[in-house]
Amino acid sequence: MDEKLLANIGLNKYERTVYWTLLKKGELEASKLSQLSRVPIGKIYEVLSDLNNYGLVEIKPSRPRKYRTIEPKIAFESMYKLREEEAHNELKLLREAFDEIEQQLSGDDSPKHVETIFWPDKFHDDELQETVNSFFEDIEHEICVVTPRKYKPGVSEQYDDSMSVFSKAYLNLAQRGIHVKILDSHSQLLPSIKKLVTSIEDESVKSNFYKFMEIRILETKHDFVIFDSKTLLLDIEDQINTGTSLGMTQINDESYTKRFKAKFDELWTKGKQFDFT
């Protein structure tokens, strides 16, 4: 085999020489390997350690220790997968760096594609249900919900009245295979969802619900909803009649929403698991 091929897979001069010597001579002690390869004894252990990390060489647990090559077909496949994963991670970091640079160069942190939706004074019949369903119908993977302490029972009559609608909507999402993650401050949502779950008789449906919905408890003032880490919904509180909502702001800006998703993940780690049973 042309030793230069080993350079093409990233081995330095010492690594190539040691590996090639082991391929030709078989199992060897470090001192003997140093003599045959002419790699200084002060470097041989470092080189062998690197070759072991690459998955090209294994250490035989004997006294003294001996070293041998791993079957090349297996070793090279393992090394390829390792390099492939490293390259993927490097590209991911590069993309994130590009995005961050673009954001800083733009000098503008304000979100793009902002739409404000105002609620009517009163929802009629199934109007709220239809509105919620229209918001949720385009979700593909995940919804992250934060309900603040201002929505505790009795604080917001408007919110209390809407809980059955939102509970059913979240349940429908879970049945569709959408991951539903709710961070709740002991609102009316909890007993409403628990009642719905208890009423489910089909065990397969109930099992799917447990698989795709998770609720954690955390007292927080934060109040936002995230769709698929791309779309952000922010509540617009009525400043005259506090405790009621005028509507919401919908932001379709992935880079802006990413900051809120990071905040959600931070809060999520602090939440306590809610028991549906």
BAKEKE-551738 format. One record per residue: residue in three letters; x, y, z of N, C-alpha, C, O in turn. Coordinates in pm, whole numbers, plus 50000, padded with zeros to 5 digits. Layout:
<atoms>
AlaXYZXYZXYZXYZ;...
</atoms>
This chain:
<atoms>
Met500854987950000500005000050000500875012550000501895012950069;Asp500495022449924501225035049919500985042550051499845045650085;Glu502055045350123501935051950253501305065750241500735070950337;Lys501425071850121500845085150101499325085050116498725095250148;Leu498715073450092497255072350109496855074750255495775079950283;Leu497745070850345497455073050487497485087950521496785092550612;Ala498285095450446498305110050466496985116050422496525125950478;Asn496375109950320495095115150269493955113550368492955120750359;Ile494095104250463493025102850562493365110450691492675109050792;Gly494435118550686494715127750796495765123250895495925129650999;Leu496505112550867497555108150959498845115850935499265117650821;Asn499485120251044500765127251029501885117051007501645105051004;Lys503115122050994504235113250958504455102051059504575090451022;Tyr504505105551189504705095451293503545085351295503775073351307;Glu502305090451283501135081651288501145071851170500825060051185;Arg501525077051053501595068450934502625057450952502385045850920;Thr503805061351003504905051851018504555040851120504805029051096;Val503985044951233503625035251337502515025951288502585013851309;Tyr501515031651223500395023551176500875013551069500505001851071;Trp501685018350978502205009850870503074998550926503044987350877;Thr503845001651029504694991551093503834980751160504144968851150;Leu502774984851227501874975151292501164966551189500944954651212;Leu500794972551076500154964850969501084953750918500654942550892;Lys502354957050906503324947450852503784937150955503934925350923;Lys504004941751080504624933151181503614926451275503944916551340;Gly502404931751282501434925951373501564931651514502014942951531;Glu501174923951613501124928251752502534931051807503434922751795;Leu502704943051867504024946951917503914954752047502894961052075;Glu505004954252127505114962852244505554976752197506084978252087;Ala505314986652281505635000552244507135002352219507525009152124;Ser507964996252303509424998052288509904991852157510714997752086;Lys509394979952125509784973352001509254981151881509934982451779;Leu508074986251894507454994051786508245006851762508395011251648;Ser508755012951869509575024951857510845022051778511275030051695;Gln511465010451806512695006651735512435004351587513165009451502;Leu511384996551557511114992951418510635004851335510975005951217;Ser509865013651395509315025051320510235037051322510075046351243;Arg511225036851416512145048051435511435060651482511875071951458;Val510315058351551509625069551616510155070151759510125060051829;Pro510645081751805511245082951938510335077352047509115079052043;Ile510945070652144510175064552253509375075152329508315072152385;Gly509875087552331509145098352398507875102552326507015109252383;Lys507755098452197506565101952118505645090052093504475091752059;Ile506175077952111505455066152067504105064352138503125060352076;Tyr504055067352269502815065352344501745075552302500555072352296;Glu502185087652274501245097852226500665093952090499465095452066;Val501535089052003501095084851869500125073151879499095073051811;Leu500455063251963499585051551980498225055552040497185049952005;Ser498265065052131497025069952191496125076452085494915074152083;Asp496735084551996495975090951888495405080551793494245081551752;Leu496195070651757495715060151667494585052051731493665047551662;Asn494665050351862493595043551935492315051851933491225046351918;Asn492445065051949491285074051945490645074251807489425075751795;Tyr491445072851703490915072451567490165059351540489395058351444;Gly490405049251627489795036251605490585027451512490065017651458;Leu491865030751491492715022951401493545012351473493915002051416;Val493815014951599494675006051678493995002951811493355011651870;Glu494144990651856493614986951987494734982552079495804978252035;Ile494474983752210495484980552311495124967152374494004965252422;Lys496044958152373495834945052434496194945952583497314949652617;Pro495254942452672495514943552816496464932752868496034923152932;Ser497724934252839498734924552882499874932052950499874944352955;Arg500824924753002502004930853064503264925352998503524913353008;Pro504044933752933503724947852903502614948952799502284939252730;Arg502054960752788500994962952692501474960652550502614963652514;Lys500564955152469500874953452328499804960352243498674962352286;Tyr500214963852123499334971452035499164963951903500094957551853;Arg497964964751847497704958251719496664966251643495874973651701;Thr496664964551513495704971851430494344964951435494244952751449;Ile493304973151425491944968051413491704964751265492264971251177;Glu490894954751240490574950951101490334963651019489394971051047;Pro491174966350916491094978950841489694982450790489294994150797;Lys488944972750739487614975750686486724981650794485994991350770;Ile486784975750914485984980751027486514994151075485755003451100;Ala487844995051088488475007251140488225019251049487915030151097;Phe488375017350918488205028550826486745033150821486475045150808;Glu485805023850830484395027450830484055035550955483315045450948;Ser484605031351069484385038451194485005052351189484415062151235;Met486225053151131486915065951121486165075451027486105087451051;Tyr485585069850921484825077950825483595084150894483305095950876;Lys482895075950971481695080851039482055091551140481315101351157;Leu483185089751208483635099751304483945112951236483545123551283;Arg484665112251124485015124451049483765130850989483655143150982;Glu482825122550947481575127750890480805135650995480275146450966;Glu480735130351117480035137151226480745150151263480095160351287;Glu482085149751267482845161851297482615172551192482465184351225;Ala482595168451065482375177950955480975184050964480795196050941;His479995175650997478615180451011478525190951122477875201251106;Asn479175188251236479145197651348479865210551314479435221351353;Glu480975209451239481705221451199480865230151105480865242451117;Leu480145223651012479275231150921478125237850996477725249050963;Lys477605230851097476535236551177477005248951251476325259151254;Leu478195247951311478765259551382479065270951286478895282651320;Leu479495267451164479785277651063478515284951024478515297151011;Arg477425277451003476145283550968475665292751078475165303651051;Glu475795288451204475375296751316476215309351324475705320151356;Ala477515308051295478395319851295477985329651186477945341651208;Phe477685324351065477235332950955475955340350994475825352350969;Asp475015333151054473735339251092473945350351195473325360951187;Glu474835347651291475125357551395475785369951336475455381251373;Ile476735367751243477425379051179476435387451099476465399751105;Glu475555380751024474555387850945473645396251033473285407450999;Gln473275390451148472395397651241473085409951297472485420651307;Gln474385408351334475115419751389475365430551284475295442451313;Leu475665426251162475905435951055474655443651018474715455250978;Ser473515437151031472265443850996471985455251093471325465051058;Gly472495453751218472295464251317470845466051356470475476451411;Asp470015456051329468595457251357468085444251416467995434151346;Asp467755444451546467285432451614465775431151611465225421551666;Ser465095440651547463625440051545463165428451457463795425451356;Pro462075421951496461595410251420461015414151284460525425251264;Lys461085404651192460505406451059459185398851051458935389851131;His458345402450955457075395550929456205395051054455895384251105;Val455805406751102454985407751223453535410551185453255419151102;Glu452625403051247451195404851221450465405451355450705397251443;Thr449585415251370448805416651494447365412351469446725416651373;Ile446875403551557445505398551545444735402851670445145399651781;Phe443625409951653442805414451765441585405451780440935401851681;Trp441275401851907440085393851932438815402251923438865414351949;Pro437705396451886436435403751891436025405952036436565399552126;Asp435085415052059434625417652196434075404952261434205402852381;Lys433455396652178432885384252229432885373852118432485376552005;Phe433355361852152433325350852056431925344652057431335342652163;His431415341651939430095335651928430195320851892430995316951808;Asp429365312751958429255298451930430655291851924431385291852023;Asp431015286351807432285279051793433385287751734434365282551682;Glu433225300951741434175310051677435575309051739436565309251666;Leu435645307851873436955306651937437615293551896438815293351866;Gln436845282651894437385269651854437955270251712439035264951686;Glu437225276651621437675277751483438935286351472439835283451393;Thr438995296951554440165305751553441415298251602442485299151541;Val441255290951712442385283351767442835272551668444035270751646;Asn441885265551610442225255051513442975260651393443895254351341;Ser442585272751350443255278851235444705282451268445575281751182;Phe444955286151395446325288951438447155276151439448325276251400;Phe446535265151484447275252851508447415243751385448225234551387;Glu446645246151281446585236451172447895234951095448135224451035;Asp448745245251095449995244551018451185239451100452285238351047;Ile450965236451228452065231251310452465217351260451605208851237;Glu453755215151244454235202451189454935193551292454845181351284;His455625199751388456455191551477456195193951626456065184451703;Glu456135206851667456145209551810455505222951841455635232551765;Ile454815223451954454325236152008454825237352151454725227952230;Cys455375249052184455865251852319455035263252377454975274152319;Val454405260752491453465270452549453925274252689454295265652769;Val453905287352718454185292152853452955299752901452595309952844;Thr452325294853008451175301853067451635308253197452085301253287;Pro451525321453210452065328553327451145327753448450025322653439;Arg451635332753561450865332153686449615341053681448715339453762;Lys449565350553585448365359053576447155351053531446025355953540;Tyr447375338753483446255330353439445845320053543445225309953509;Lys446185322353670445715313453775444195314253785443605324353746;Pro443545303753838442075303553846441515315953914441975320054020;Gly440505321853850439825333353906440425346753874439785357053895;Val441655346953822442315359653790441815365253658441575377253646;Ser441645356553559441195360853426439975352653385440105340953347;Glu438805358653392437585351653354437625347653207437145336953169;Gln438195356453125438305353552982439145340952958438795332552875;Tyr440255339853031441125328253014440465315653069440515305153006;Asp439845316753186439165305153245438125299553151438015287353135;Asp437355308253087436275303852998436805297052872436105288852811;Ser438025300252832438565294952708439325281752726439765275652629;Met439485277352851440345265952879439885252952813440725245152767;Ser438605250452809438125238052747438485237652599438795227052544;Val438425249252534438755250152391440235247052369440585239052283;Phe441105253452449442545251352433442945237052472443825231052410;Ser442295231752576442605217952618442335208152505443165199552476;Lys441175209452440440825200552329441785202552212442165192952144;Ala442185215152189443105217952078444465211452103445055205852011;Tyr444975212252226446255206052259446155190852248447085184352201;Leu445025185352291444825170952282444815166552136445395156252102;Asn444155174252051444115170951907445505171351845445835163151760;Leu446325180851888447695181651837448475169051875449185163351791;Ala448355164752000449045152752046448595140551968449395131751936;Gln447305139951937446775128651860447285128851717447345118351651;Arg447645140651668448225141851534449715138251534450325137651427;Gly450295135951651451715132851659452575145251674453785144751651;Ile451955156551711452695168951737453125169051883452315166451972;His454385171951907454875172752046454345185652110454585196652061;Val453645183952221453055195252294453785196652427453715187752511;Lys454475207852445455215210352569454635222952633454695233752575;Ile454065221352752453385232452820454065235052953454225226053035;Leu454455247452974455015251953101453945260553168453625271453120;Asp453385255753278452175261853334452385266553478453115260353555;Ser451725277853511451815283653646450555280453726449965289353787;His450155267653727448955263153801447685270153752446875274653832;Ser447525271053619446325277353563445185267353556445315255753595;Gln444045272053505442875263453486443095253053378442305243753363;Leu444175254553303444475245053196444715230953251444355221053189;Leu445335230153369445725217153425444515208353457444465197053409;Pro443535213053537442375204353562441565201553436440935191053424;Ser441575211153343440815209253219441405197953136440675189353086;Ile442745197853121443395187153046443275173953119443025163553057;Lys443445174153251443365161953330441985155453316441875143153306;Lys440945163553314439575158553297439405151953161438765141453149;Leu439975158153059439895152452924440615139052915440115129452857;Val441805138552974442595126252969441875114953041441845103652994;Thr441295118153156440575108053235439405102353158439045090653175;Ser438795110553073437595106252999437925097652877437035091752817;Ile439215096852840439605088752724439505073952758440155069352852;Glu438715066452684438545052052709439465043552623439905032852666;Asp439765048252504440645040752413442085041652463442675052552464;Glu442655030352505443995030252563445075034252462446085040252500;Ser444855031152334445845034952233445885050052215446945055952196;Val444695056352222444625070952213445285077252335446035086952324;Lys445005071552452445585076752576447105075152575447825084052620;Ser447575063852524449015061352517449685071552425450775076452456;Asn449055074652313449585084552219449635098352283450555106152259;Phe448625101052365448585113952435449785115252529450465125552529;Tyr450045104852609451175105152702452505106152628453465111952678;Lys452545100452508453785100452430454115114352378455285118152373;Phe453095121852338453355134452268453075147052351453415158052307;Met452455145652469452225157652550452965156852682452945146552750;Glu453605167852719454285168752847454015182452908454115192752840;Ile453665182453036453395194953107454325195753228454495186053302;Arg454905207353247455715209853366455195222453436454665231553372;Ile455355222553567454845233553649455985243053685457035238753733;Leu455755255953661456745266053699456055279653711455375284053618;Glu456215285953825455675299453845456515309253762457715310653786;Thr455895315853668456625325053581455725336253531454505334653522;Lys456335347553498455605358753437455675358153285454975365653217;His456515349453233456665348353088455355343453025454625335553085;Asp455085348052905453805344952839454025345052687453965355552623;Phe454265333052629454445332252484454225318052437454245308552516;Val454025316652306453815303652242454725302952120454875312752047;Ile455335291152098456235289351984455765277551900455495266751953;Phe455665279651768455325268951674456585264651599457205272851531;Asp456965252051610458045246251529459345254351534460125253951439;Ser459575261651643460785269951660460915280451550462005285651525;Lys459785283651484459825293351374458885305151395459215316451358;Thr457745302551454456715312851471456485315451618456385306251699;Leu456395328351652456225332551791454895339751807454545348251725;Leu454145336451913452895343251946453055350152081453425343752180;Leu452775363152084452855370952208451495376752240450845382552153;Asp451075375352364449765380352407449785395652417450765401552460;Ile448655401952375448495416352391447475418652503446285416552484;Glu447965422952619447075424652734446335437952725446895448252687;Asp445065437552762444235449752766444675458152886444545453753000;Gln445185470052861445695478352969444585485553046444835491353152;Ile443375485252994442225491053065441595480553155441355482753273;Asn441315468853095440765457653171441855446953184441855437053111;Thr442775449153279443875439753295443325425953331442305424653399;Gly444025415753283443555402153302442785397053182442395385453176;Thr442585405953085441945401852960442905404552845443825412652857;Ser442675397752734443565398752619442875405652504441725402552472;Leu443565415252441443035421952323443275413652197442535414752099;Gly444285405352201444645397452083446055392352099446525390052210;Met446735390551986448115385951993448925390651874448385393951768;Thr450225390951894451155394351787451795381451738452345373751817;Gln451725379251607452325367451547453585371651471453525380151382;Ile454715365651508456005369151448456555357051374456855346851435;Asn456685358251244457235347451162458675350851125458975354551011;Asp459535349551222460945352951206461745342651284461805343251407;Glu462365333251213463025321951278464175326351368464315321151479;Ser464995335851323466135340051404465675347251531466275345751637;Tyr464595355051520464045361951637463405351951734463585352851855;Thr462655342551679461995332351760463005323451831462735318251939;Lys464165321751770465215313251828465595317951968465915309752054;Arg465565331051991465905336352122464855332352226465205329352340;Phe463605332152187462535328152277462585313052303462275308452413;Lys462965305352200463075290952218464195287752319464055278552399;Ala465265295352315466345293452412465855296452553466225289652648;Lys465015306852565464435310252696463495299352743463485295752861;Phe462705294052651461785283252687462565271152738462215265252840;Asp463615267452667464425255952708465035258052846465145248652926;Glu465425270352873465985273653005464925271953115465195266153220;Leu463725277153089462635276053186462195261553202461855257053312;Trp462205254253091461735240253090462565231653186462015222953254;Thr463845234153193464715226253282464385228753429464705220453515;Lys463745240053458463415243553596462035238353637461705237953756;Gly461215234353539459845230153567459755216653634460645208153619;Lys458665214553710458405201853777457355194153699456335199753659;Gln457605181353677456715172953597455305172653654455125170853775;Phe454305174453567452895173753607452375159553589452585153253485;Asp451705154553690451165140953689449735141153639448865147153703;Phe449465134653524448115134553467447175125153543445955126653535;Thr447725115653616446875105453680446295110353811445555102953877;
</atoms>
